[in-house]
């Protein structure tokens, strides 16, 4: 299968574009997956924690809770619900 000069130049342009996109993607730091949840009082941006981050986060919440920090304050500070903190 022989390609014309035009087809070859189009393929080269596609390859250059793909390489530029890959280079740009590797320069960026990974971003956590987040989504906006709409509830009755308004929308809220939530993030997902990895396994190690989640374990450390739970330990931090438990320690703060044992030291007497109110649940409402913890929920606002860390961006979680009050029920989540009570479940720990």
LINQUINOR-V382691 format. One record per residue. N is the residue number from 1. PHI is phi in degrees with one decimal (* if undefined). NEAR is the number of other C-alpha atoms within 8 Angstrom. D_FIRST is the distance of its C-alpha to the first C-alpha in whole Angstrom. Layout:
BEGIN
n->{N | N}
phi->{PHI | PHI}
near->{NEAR | NEAR}
d_first->{D_FIRST | D_FIRST}
END
This chain:
BEGIN
n->{1 | 2 | 3 | 4 | 5 | 6 | 7 | 8 | 9 | 10 | 11 | 12 | 13 | 14 | 15 | 16 | 17 | 18 | 19 | 20 | 21 | 22 | 23 | 24 | 25 | 26 | 27 | 28 | 29 | 30 | 31 | 32 | 33 | 34 | 35 | 36 | 37 | 38 | 39 | 40 | 41 | 42 | 43 | 44 | 45 | 46 | 47 | 48 | 49 | 50 | 51 | 52 | 53 | 54 | 55 | 56 | 57 | 58 | 59 | 60 | 61 | 62 | 63 | 64 | 65 | 66 | 67 | 68 | 69 | 70 | 71 | 72 | 73 | 74 | 75 | 76 | 77 | 78 | 79 | 80 | 81 | 82 | 83 | 84 | 85 | 86 | 87 | 88}
phi->{* | -103.5 | -103.7 | -77.5 | -61.7 | -64.9 | -64.4 | -64.8 | -66.4 | -66.5 | -64.5 | -62.8 | -64.6 | -63.1 | -64.7 | -63.3 | -64.8 | -64.1 | -65.2 | -65.0 | -64.5 | -65.6 | -64.6 | -67.0 | -68.2 | -75.7 | -74.4 | -77.5 | -80.5 | -65.1 | -110.3 | -66.1 | -73.1 | -138.4 | -147.0 | -100.2 | -108.0 | -101.6 | -121.2 | -61.7 | -91.1 | 141.8 | -89.2 | -144.7 | -89.0 | -113.8 | -122.8 | -103.2 | -99.8 | -75.6 | -59.4 | -67.2 | -63.6 | -66.2 | -63.2 | -65.2 | -63.9 | -64.2 | -62.3 | -63.0 | -61.9 | -63.2 | -65.4 | -65.5 | -66.2 | -67.3 | -79.1 | 100.0 | -75.5 | -62.9 | -62.6 | -60.9 | -65.6 | -62.2 | -63.0 | -67.2 | -65.2 | -99.4 | 72.6 | -123.8 | -85.2 | -65.4 | -64.9 | -61.7 | -69.1 | -66.2 | -71.4 | -72.3}
near->{2 | 3 | 6 | 6 | 6 | 6 | 8 | 9 | 8 | 8 | 8 | 8 | 8 | 8 | 8 | 8 | 8 | 8 | 8 | 8 | 8 | 8 | 8 | 8 | 7 | 7 | 6 | 6 | 5 | 4 | 4 | 7 | 6 | 8 | 7 | 8 | 8 | 7 | 7 | 4 | 4 | 6 | 8 | 8 | 8 | 9 | 8 | 7 | 7 | 6 | 6 | 6 | 8 | 9 | 8 | 8 | 8 | 9 | 8 | 8 | 10 | 9 | 8 | 9 | 10 | 7 | 6 | 6 | 9 | 7 | 10 | 7 | 8 | 10 | 12 | 8 | 6 | 6 | 7 | 8 | 7 | 9 | 6 | 8 | 11 | 7 | 5 | 6}
d_first->{0 | 4 | 7 | 10 | 13 | 14 | 12 | 12 | 16 | 16 | 15 | 17 | 20 | 19 | 19 | 23 | 24 | 24 | 25 | 28 | 29 | 29 | 31 | 33 | 34 | 35 | 37 | 39 | 41 | 41 | 43 | 45 | 44 | 47 | 47 | 50 | 53 | 55 | 58 | 61 | 63 | 59 | 56 | 55 | 52 | 52 | 50 | 49 | 50 | 49 | 51 | 53 | 53 | 55 | 57 | 58 | 59 | 61 | 63 | 64 | 65 | 67 | 69 | 69 | 70 | 73 | 74 | 75 | 73 | 73 | 70 | 69 | 69 | 66 | 64 | 64 | 63 | 60 | 59 | 60 | 62 | 66 | 65 | 62 | 65 | 67 | 65 | 65}
END
